Amino acid sequence: MSDLDIASGLLLYASTVGRERPRFVKEGIDSALNERPRPGQKRKLDGIQEAHLIAIVCGDAPDGHADWTLQLLADKVVSMGFAESISLETVRETLK
């Protein structure tokens, strides 16, 4: 199948298929389906923790606050034990 045919069947861009096809051929299906380790610092929150953060934002803000702020959310992440510390930028990027 062409990259365009595969892309339309999987609702992907043809460029994505073109990038991943050689990886699939050389390294196999597991490599093509799973992310490679990324350079830099390890992620602060995993997918489950990110889902919890999003669920918190969807709930009521703490007493005395009309809305959640990034600082309140960062403090909540730490108090829940998801991370020892977390930057406001990490919280913002997670919610983005």
C-alpha positions as CSV (number, residue, x, y, z in Angstrom):
1,M,0.0,0.0,0.0
2,S,1.1,3.5,-0.6
3,D,1.8,5.9,2.3
4,L,-1.2,7.9,1.3
5,D,-3.5,4.8,1.4
6,I,-2.2,3.8,4.8
7,A,-2.5,7.3,6.1
8,S,-6.1,7.7,5.0
9,G,-7.0,4.4,6.5
10,L,-5.5,5.2,9.9
11,L,-6.4,8.9,9.9
12,L,-2.7,9.9,9.9
13,Y,-0.6,12.2,7.7
14,A,1.3,10.6,4.9
15,S,4.5,12.1,6.2
16,T,4.0,10.2,9.5
17,V,3.6,7.0,7.6
18,G,6.6,7.8,5.5
19,R,8.7,8.4,8.6
20,E,7.5,5.3,10.5
21,R,7.6,2.8,7.6
22,P,11.4,2.5,7.6
23,R,11.5,2.2,11.3
24,F,8.9,-0.6,11.1
25,V,10.9,-2.5,8.4
26,K,14.2,-2.2,10.2
27,E,13.2,-2.5,13.9
28,G,9.8,-4.3,13.9
29,I,6.3,-3.5,15.0
30,D,7.1,-2.9,18.7
31,S,9.6,-0.1,17.8
32,A,7.2,1.5,15.4
33,L,4.3,1.5,17.9
34,N,6.2,2.7,21.0
35,E,8.1,6.0,21.6
36,R,11.8,6.0,21.9
37,P,13.4,7.5,24.9
38,R,13.7,11.2,24.6
39,P,16.8,13.3,25.5
40,G,16.7,15.5,28.5
41,Q,15.1,15.2,31.9
42,K,12.6,12.4,32.6
43,R,8.9,13.5,32.5
44,K,7.6,14.6,35.8
45,L,4.1,13.1,35.4
46,D,3.1,9.9,33.7
47,G,-0.2,9.5,31.7
48,I,-2.2,8.5,34.7
49,Q,-1.0,11.4,36.8
50,E,-1.7,13.8,34.0
51,A,-5.3,12.4,33.8
52,H,-5.6,13.0,37.6
53,L,-4.4,16.6,37.1
54,I,-7.0,17.2,34.4
55,A,-9.7,15.7,36.5
56,I,-8.7,18.1,39.4
57,V,-9.0,21.1,37.1
58,C,-12.5,20.0,36.0
59,G,-13.6,19.9,39.7
60,D,-14.3,22.8,42.1
61,A,-11.5,25.1,43.1
62,P,-10.3,25.0,46.8
63,D,-12.3,27.0,49.3
64,G,-11.6,30.7,49.0
65,H,-10.7,30.5,45.3
66,A,-13.0,31.0,42.3
67,D,-10.7,29.1,39.9
68,W,-7.7,26.8,39.9
69,T,-4.4,28.7,39.4
70,L,-1.2,27.0,38.1
71,Q,0.3,27.5,41.6
72,L,-2.7,25.8,43.3
73,L,-2.4,22.9,40.8
74,A,1.3,22.5,41.3
75,D,0.8,22.5,45.1
76,K,-1.9,19.8,44.7
77,V,0.3,17.6,42.5
78,V,3.0,17.7,45.2
79,S,0.5,17.1,48.1
80,M,-0.9,14.1,46.2
81,G,2.7,12.7,46.0
82,F,2.9,12.7,42.2
83,A,6.1,14.7,42.3
84,E,8.5,16.1,44.9
85,S,8.3,19.4,43.0
86,I,6.8,20.6,39.8
87,S,7.1,23.9,37.9
88,L,4.2,26.0,36.9
89,E,5.4,25.6,33.3
90,T,5.1,21.8,33.5
91,V,1.5,22.2,34.8
92,R,0.7,24.6,32.0
93,E,2.2,22.4,29.3
94,T,0.2,19.4,30.7
95,L,-3.0,21.3,30.5
96,K,-2.3,22.7,27.1
